């Protein structure tokens, strides 16, 4: 049996999520849900992590740090990793290079003020890269990024300069009939994430739905999505990284805590499966890029 690392990433969007992504920036009721996520959801999740004795990685918008300073200081004090996640959960593809650069600088400073050291991990808001993101991630010295989905269970190296031809129906097909072009690998580790291991698309009620259904049965999500993907990794691949992205907005709700606890205990019941931070995943991969390779014919 190889290495099976489960890395919980907590995206502490809270109010910032409604400002930058969910269409609730003009709704006091929606913003109050973000306030609840910060003041109630974060402490509930921290209590569970302490009970289960596991370390996790938190990607915290600058807005969340400044609005919920005590709660985020408690996250750091409990030994969890803090990583960058925008300021107001802005979509990087809507930002100029200067705007994206400034947001990164402020976000890094805010985390350094809490922890005493610069963050090593970057997670793009919206899980979107602008054309400037790879260059800026390198400029600011991040050790790893965790925003892309090229692989399911295995880290790689972030690339810069990928290109592709979009279809232009006003032009000859010859103008777009070109394969995807891979850019140059950087020395930044890319740790994959997945929308199918994220709680917001299926379970967050939003009054202006765009990319999710909402109100899915959380027990169904755990049994049919989260556990089955872990089982595939553990039983078929035998080695790899399982990144699990959750939010205080959902997993900090009372009905989610027992299910989350069951999942943590389910993972712990498997020999050679352990919870680690994404920082640890990046370190292990950097030391030995083969550490998470599949031990079977399954990828």
N, C-alpha and C positions, 0 to 999 in steps of 0.2 A: 504494500500500500504506500502510495506517495504522499505528498503534502496536500491537504485539503484545508485551506484557510477561508474562514467566513469573516468578511469585513463589513461591519454595519456602518453605513454612512448616514448620519442624521443631518438632513438639510433643514436647518432651523429658519424657515422662511418667515413664519409668523406674519406680522403686519406687512413686511416687505413683499411677500408673495402677492398680497392683494394690490399693492401699489404698482408692481411691475408686471404681473402675469395673469391674474385671475379676473380682471375686470371689475374689481370692487373698490377702486380708489375714490369713488364718490358716495360710497355707502357706509355710514357709521355702523350699521349692523354687521356688514362683512368685515370691516376693520376690527370690530369688537371680537370677532372670532380669532383674528390674528393676535389680539391682546390676550385672549384666553390661552392660545397656544404657547405664548411666551411665559405667562405668569403661572399657568397650571400644568400645561403639557410638558414643558421642560423638566420641572421638578418631579413629576410622576415618572418620567423615563429615567431620570437620574437615580431615583430610588430603586427602580427595577434593576438597572445595571449594577448598582452597588450590591443588591441582594444576590445577584447572579455572578458577581465578581468578574465582570468582563469589561474590557476597554473598547471604545468605539471612536469613530472619527466624525467630527461635527463640522459642517460647512455652513458658515454663519455670515449672512449679509451684514454689512456694516451697520445698517439700520437696526438690525436685531441687537447687535452689540451695544449700541448707544441707547436703545429703548429698554433693553432688559439686561443692564450691566450686571446686576447682582446674580441673576440666573446664569449668565454666561461665565462669570467668574467662578461660580460653583461647578460648572462643567469642567473648566480647566483645573480647578482644585482637586477634582475627583480623578484626574489623570487622563482625561480624554483628549484626543488630538483636536486642534482647531485649524480649519482650512478656510481659504478665501472663497466667497460665493457672491460677488457683486456687492453693491450697496443697497439698492432698492429692488433687487432681483430684475435688473434691466436686461432686455434682450440684446446681446452683443452685436447682432446683425443690424441693429438700429442705431448703433453708436459710431461716432467718428473714432479714428485712432486716438486722438487727443482725449476724448471723453473716456474711452475704455482704459487708457493709460492712467488717467487721473483717479478713476474709481479703484483700480488695482493698488495704486500708491496709498490711498486713504485706507483701503481695506486691510492692507498689510500692516500699516501703522496701528490701526485699532487692535488687531490681534496681538501685535507685539506689545502693546500697552497692557493687555490682559495677561499674557503668558511670560513676557520678558524675552521672547525670542521670535524671530521671523517665522511665519508659517512655511512649511515645505510643500503643502498640497494646494492645488487649484482645482476648483470645479466651476465651470461656466454656468451662469444663470441660464435657465431654460434648456440647459445641455445643448447650447448652440455655440458654434465657433464663428467669429467674423473672419474676414480675410487677414486681420491683424492679430488675432488671438495667439497663434503659435509663436510669432515673433515676440509678443509681449510677455508670454509665459516664460520664454527664455530670458528676456531682458531682466525680469524681476527675480530670476534665480530659483524658480520652483524646481523641486526635485521630481515631482510627478504631477500629472493631470489626470482627472477622472471625470470625463465628460462625453466620451465617444463610445461607439458600440460595434466596432469592427469584429471583435471576438466576444464570446460569451464568458469564458472561464480562464482566459490566459492573458496576462499583460503583454505589452509590446513596447515599441518606441514611438513617441509622438512624431509625426512627420510635418514638414513645412513645405508648402508649394504644391499640394495636390491640385489637379485641374481636371475639368470635364467640360464637355460641350453640351449646352442646353439646346433644346429643339426650338428652332425659329421657323414657323410654318410659312413665313413670307419669303423664305430663302430656299435654295435647292437643298435636297437631303444631303448632298455631298458636304455641306457646310457643318453638319452635326454628326455625321456617321464616323465617330472617332471613339476609341476605347478610353476608359478612365486612365488617367495618368497619375502614377504615384510620385509624390515629392521626395525630398531628402529626409532621411531619418535624423532626428535630433538626439541629444543625450537625455531628454526628458522621458521618464517612464510614463506610459499610458495605461492606466488601469481601467478595464472596461466596466460599464454599467449597462443596465437594461431597463426599458420601460416595463417589461414583464416582471420585474422585481422592484417595482416602485408602487407606493400606496396611493398616490394622488389620482392618477387617471381613472382607476375603477371606483374609488371610494370617497372622494371629496365632492360634496354637493356645491355646485357653482351655478348661479342663475343664468349665466351666459355660456353654456357648454360649447366647447370648440373641439377638443381632442379626446374626450373621455365620456364614459357612460354615467358614472356616479351611482351611489347606493348599491353597489355589489355586496353580496354577503361576504363579510370578512372571513368566515370559516371556510367558505368555498375558495376564496383567494389563497388561503394558507394551504388547504388540502390539494387543490388542483393546480396551483401555480408555484407557490414558494417551495413547498416540500418536494414536489415532483422534480423541480429543477435541481434542488439539492441532491435528491436521490440519483438523478442522472449523472451528476458530477461524481458523486461518491461511488456508485455501483458500476458505472460504465467507463467513465474516464479514469477514475482512481486517483486523480491529482488535478489541482487547479485552484482557482480563486472564485468564491461565491460572493459577489458584492450585492448588498441588500440596501436599498435606499428608502428611508422612511422619514416622516416629518412629525414634529410635535403636534401639528394641526390635526393629525389623524391617530398616530400611534400613542399620542399623549391623552387620547380620550379614554374614559373609564372602561368602555366595552372592549377596547383593543388590548389593554394591558394583560389580561389573562391569556389571550391568544398568543401574544408576543412572548410571554413567559413560557408557554408550551413549546413554541418553536425553538427558543433558546435551549430548553432542556432536551428537545429532540436532537438538535445538533450535538449537544454534549454527550448524548448516549452513543455516539459513533466514535469508535477508536480512531485516532489520528486526525480527527476533525477538531479544530480549535478556532476561537474567536481572536482576531488580531486587528490592529489598526491598519488603515491603508498605507500609512507611513512605513509600517513593518513590511507590508507586501512589496512596496517599492524597494526597500533595502534588500530584501531577499532576492528579488528579481535582478537587481543590479549586481549583487554578488555572484549570482548564478542564473543566467537567463533560462536554463533548462529546468529550474526547480518546479515549475508548474506545468510542464509538458504532460500530455496525456500518456497514461501507461497502457493504453489499449488502442484499438483501431478507431475508437470513437473520439471525435474532436469536440 
